[in-house]
Amino acid sequence: MTVTPDHLHRPRPARSIDRPRRAVVILPNGATLASLFFGVFAIVAASRSEFDTAARCVVAAGIADALDGRIARATGTGSRFGSELDSLVDAISFGLAPGLIMYFAVLNRNGWDWIFAFLFAACAVIRLARFNVEQAGRAKKYFHGLPSPAAGMTLATYFWFSQTSLYNQTVIGDLNWPFGLRALMLVLAFLMISNVSYPAVPTLGFRKVSEILGTLVVFATLVGVLFLRTEFYFPALVLYVLYGLAKTVIFGLLDKHPIGDSPVISDDDEPMLLPATSSLSGTEAVRQRPHRRRRRRRPPGPGDLPRGGPGNTTPPGPTGGVT
């Protein structure tokens, strides 16, 4: 008689819910919803003529928008749902909210100036829809078109810049800003739906020249944000807009493309979510997938049996099957 250990007879406990894993999955989506909260609050503050608070909210939405992607990559919880949710939130926080801030702060409320806010928001929505088709879920070094957070924060931070001495005590304040801001809204709207390449967050490090330059840019940005908040945001964002436009024009004249700028894909191609440690673009990752070798059929020899087994003596027909 064979004795079976007691632990083999014990029923296996039911699989417990992985609560820490569920909490990790919620983290990036929570940051995305925080961006939505700040975007809605920015609209409410602008309607109350609290433009300083509205600008703070749009910048806070930009910070939350940058964090949700990094959290998803760091925890390996990126998903198609998160990409779609992020784009829907960005349409409000960086499309509708900045447009309404400009409407309440600068544009004429009694006329048809609200059309500028509509065009800006519409182009932001189109840009985000195209981003979901082309680049969402892929490792990227360049964006196709001006990112909506950069366009939205450019408009929202104008009020901060207009309150500085650099604006009020120099020739900058004498410019025709009501007309210039309308033109700026149209230019930003066009750039969002254009094919102008804009660099993503630079890679930090000290091994390559590009990494060193990226580290210096990030360091200078942190210094400007911490010590020159009102004077820094709007000019820096305008320079970012002009940098991408000028670089695209120069590369176009030289018939070149920026390194790492992946080509535009069709609507039939499905985006592939890369792991957090992968630095390949979607096209490169597809190319490096292992290919399965197909087995080649050996031609039949003289001693091989016909199809159908040993009991079948009927010779093959013209089509290779049993007639």
C-alpha positions in Angstrom: 0.0 0.0 0.0 1.4 3.3 -1.1 1.1 6.2 1.3 0.5 9.5 -0.3 1.7 12.6 1.5 -1.0 14.7 3.1 -0.1 17.8 1.2 -1.1 16.2 -2.0 -4.7 15.7 -0.8 -5.1 19.2 0.4 -7.1 21.4 -2.0 -5.2 24.1 -3.6 -6.2 27.6 -2.3 -8.1 29.8 -4.7 -5.9 32.2 -6.5 -5.9 35.4 -4.6 -6.3 38.7 -6.4 -3.0 40.5 -7.1 -3.9 43.7 -5.4 -0.4 45.3 -5.7 -0.4 44.6 -9.4 -3.9 46.1 -9.8 -2.7 49.2 -7.9 0.3 49.5 -10.3 -2.0 49.3 -13.3 -4.2 52.1 -11.8 -1.2 54.5 -11.4 -0.7 55.7 -15.0 -4.4 56.0 -15.6 -4.7 58.0 -12.3 -2.1 60.4 -13.6 -4.0 60.7 -16.9 -7.3 61.5 -15.0 -5.3 64.1 -12.9 -4.4 65.8 -16.2 -8.1 65.9 -17.0 -8.9 67.4 -13.6 -6.4 70.2 -14.2 -7.7 70.8 -17.7 -11.3 71.2 -16.5 -10.2 73.4 -13.6 -8.3 75.6 -16.1 -11.5 76.2 -18.1 -13.4 77.1 -14.9 -10.6 79.4 -13.7 -10.5 81.2 -17.1 -14.2 81.7 -17.1 -13.8 83.5 -13.7 -10.9 85.7 -15.2 -8.4 83.9 -13.0 -5.9 83.5 -15.7 -2.9 82.9 -13.5 -4.6 79.9 -11.9 -5.7 78.7 -15.4 -2.1 78.8 -16.6 -0.9 76.9 -13.5 -3.5 74.2 -14.2 -2.5 73.7 -17.8 1.2 73.4 -16.8 0.2 70.9 -14.0 -1.8 69.0 -16.6 1.4 68.9 -18.8 3.4 67.5 -15.8 0.7 64.8 -15.2 0.6 64.0 -18.9 4.4 63.4 -18.9 4.3 61.3 -15.8 1.6 58.8 -16.9 3.7 57.6 -19.8 6.8 57.2 -17.8 4.9 55.4 -15.0 3.4 53.0 -17.6 6.8 52.3 -19.1 8.5 51.9 -15.7 5.9 49.5 -14.4 5.3 47.7 -17.7 1.6 48.5 -17.6 1.2 50.2 -20.9 -1.9 49.3 -22.8 -4.0 50.4 -25.8 -6.7 51.6 -23.3 -4.2 53.9 -21.6 -3.1 55.3 -25.0 -6.7 56.1 -26.0 -7.6 57.5 -22.6 -4.5 59.8 -22.7 -5.4 61.2 -26.1 -9.0 61.9 -25.0 -7.8 63.7 -22.0 -5.2 65.7 -24.0 -7.9 66.9 -26.3 -9.5 68.7 -23.3 -6.5 69.7 -21.3 -4.4 71.0 -24.2 -6.9 71.6 -26.9 -10.1 73.0 -25.5 -8.7 74.5 -22.3 -6.0 76.7 -23.8 -8.4 77.8 -26.6 -10.9 79.0 -24.0 -8.2 80.7 -22.0 -7.3 82.7 -25.0 -11.0 83.4 -25.7 -11.7 84.7 -22.2 -8.3 86.6 -21.9 -7.6 88.0 -25.3 -10.3 87.4 -28.0 -13.4 89.5 -28.5 -16.3 87.7 -26.9 -19.0 89.7 -28.8 -17.8 88.7 -32.3 -16.7 85.6 -34.1 -13.3 85.3 -32.5 -14.5 82.1 -30.8 -13.7 80.5 -34.2 -10.0 80.7 -33.3 -10.6 78.6 -30.2 -12.6 76.1 -32.3 -9.9 75.7 -34.9 -7.2 75.3 -32.3 -9.3 72.6 -30.5 -10.2 70.9 -33.7 -6.6 70.6 -34.9 -5.6 69.3 -31.5 -8.2 66.5 -31.8 -7.1 65.7 -35.3 -3.5 65.6 -34.2 -4.3 63.2 -31.3 -6.3 60.9 -33.5 -3.4 60.7 -36.0 -1.0 60.1 -33.2 -3.0 57.1 -32.0 -2.8 55.6 -35.6 0.8 56.4 -36.2 2.9 56.5 -33.1 0.9 55.5 -30.0 2.5 52.6 -28.1 5.8 52.9 -30.0 9.2 54.0 -28.7 9.9 57.3 -30.5 12.5 60.0 -30.7 10.4 62.4 -32.8 6.8 63.4 -33.0 5.0 63.9 -36.3 3.5 67.4 -35.8 3.7 69.7 -32.9 2.7 67.8 -29.7 -0.6 69.2 -28.3 0.8 69.7 -24.8 3.5 72.0 -26.2 0.9 73.9 -28.2 -1.5 74.2 -25.3 1.1 75.3 -22.8 2.4 77.9 -25.3 -1.0 79.6 -25.3 -1.7 79.2 -21.6 1.6 80.6 -20.4 1.3 83.8 -22.4 -0.5 85.5 -19.5 2.5 84.8 -17.2 4.8 86.4 -19.8 2.6 89.4 -20.2 2.9 90.2 -16.5 6.7 90.4 -16.5 9.0 93.4 -16.8 10.5 91.9 -19.9 7.2 92.3 -21.5 6.0 95.6 -20.1 9.2 97.6 -20.0 10.7 96.6 -23.4 9.7 96.9 -27.0 8.1 93.5 -26.8 5.1 94.9 -25.1 4.6 97.5 -27.9 3.9 94.8 -30.4 0.4 94.2 -31.7 -0.3 91.2 -29.5 -4.1 90.9 -30.0 -3.4 90.3 -33.7 -0.2 88.3 -33.1 -1.9 85.9 -30.7 -4.7 85.2 -33.3 -2.0 84.4 -35.8 -0.1 82.3 -33.2 -3.2 80.2 -32.6 -3.6 79.5 -36.3 0.1 78.7 -36.7 0.1 76.3 -33.7 -3.1 74.7 -35.0 -1.5 74.1 -38.4 1.7 72.7 -36.9 -0.2 70.2 -34.9 -1.7 68.6 -38.0 1.5 69.0 -40.1 4.3 66.6 -40.8 6.9 68.8 -39.0 9.1 66.7 -36.8 9.5 67.7 -33.2 12.0 66.0 -30.9 10.7 64.0 -27.9 12.2 64.2 -24.4 16.0 64.1 -24.9 18.0 61.1 -23.7 20.1 61.7 -20.6 23.7 60.6 -20.3 27.3 61.5 -21.0 28.4 58.8 -23.5 27.3 60.5 -26.7 27.2 64.1 -27.8 23.5 63.9 -28.2 23.1 62.6 -24.7 25.3 65.4 -23.3 23.3 68.0 -25.2 20.1 66.4 -24.0 21.3 66.5 -20.4 22.2 70.2 -20.7 18.8 71.0 -22.2 17.0 69.2 -19.3 19.2 70.9 -16.7 18.6 74.4 -18.3 14.9 73.7 -18.4 14.8 72.8 -14.7 16.7 75.9 -13.8 14.3 78.1 -15.8 11.3 76.4 -14.4 12.5 76.8 -10.8 13.9 80.3 -10.9 12.4 82.1 -13.9 8.9 80.7 -14.0 7.0 83.6 -15.5 9.7 84.8 -17.9 10.8 81.3 -19.0 7.8 79.2 -20.1 6.4 81.2 -23.0 9.7 82.2 -24.7 11.1 78.6 -24.2 8.0 77.0 -25.8 8.0 79.5 -28.7 11.7 78.5 -29.3 10.7 74.9 -29.3 8.0 75.6 -31.9 10.5 77.5 -34.1 13.2 74.9 -33.6 11.2 72.1 -35.0 9.9 74.2 -37.9 13.4 75.4 -38.8 15.0 72.0 -38.5 12.3 70.4 -40.7 12.8 73.1 -43.4 16.6 72.6 -43.3 16.4 68.9 -43.5 13.8 69.2 -46.3 16.1 71.4 -48.3 18.9 68.8 -47.8 16.5 66.0 -48.7 17.2 64.2 -45.3 15.3 63.0 -42.4 16.1 63.3 -38.7 17.8 60.2 -37.2 15.2 58.1 -35.4 12.2 59.7 -37.2 10.1 56.7 -38.2 8.0 56.8 -41.4 4.3 57.3 -41.3 2.4 54.0 -41.3 -1.0 53.2 -42.8 -4.3 52.9 -40.9 -4.2 49.1 -41.4 -1.1 48.7 -39.3 -1.7 47.9 -35.7 0.5 49.6 -33.1 2.7 47.3 -31.1 3.3 48.0 -27.4 6.9 47.7 -26.6 8.3 46.6 -23.2 9.8 49.2 -20.9 13.4 48.2 -21.7 13.0 48.3 -25.5 14.3 51.3 -27.4 13.3 50.1 -30.9 10.7 51.8 -33.0 7.7 49.8 -34.2 9.1 49.2 -37.6 12.5 48.1 -36.3 10.9 45.7 -33.8 8.8 44.1 -36.5 11.9 43.6 -38.6 13.8 41.9 -35.7 11.1 39.4 -34.9 12.3 35.8 -35.3 11.1 34.2 -38.5 9.8 30.6 -38.5 11.4 28.3 -41.0 8.9 26.5 -43.2 9.4 22.8 -43.7 10.1 21.9 -47.3 8.2 18.8 -48.5 10.5 16.1 -49.8 9.6 15.0 -53.3 8.0 11.5 -53.3 10.4 8.7 -54.1 9.8 5.5 -56.0 9.1 3.4 -52.8 6.6 5.8 -51.2 3.0 4.7 -50.9 0.3 6.6 -52.7 -2.0 8.9 -50.8 -4.6 7.2 -48.7 -2.4 4.6 -47.0 -1.5 1.0 -47.7 -5.0 -0.1 -48.4 -5.5 2.4 -51.2 -4.3 1.1 -54.6 -5.9 3.8 -56.7 -3.2 5.9 -58.4 -3.3 9.7 -57.9 -5.4 11.7 -60.2 -4.3 14.6 -62.4 -4.6 17.0 -59.5 -2.6 14.9 -57.0 -5.7 13.7 -55.1 -7.7 10.5 -55.1 -10.0 10.2 -58.2 
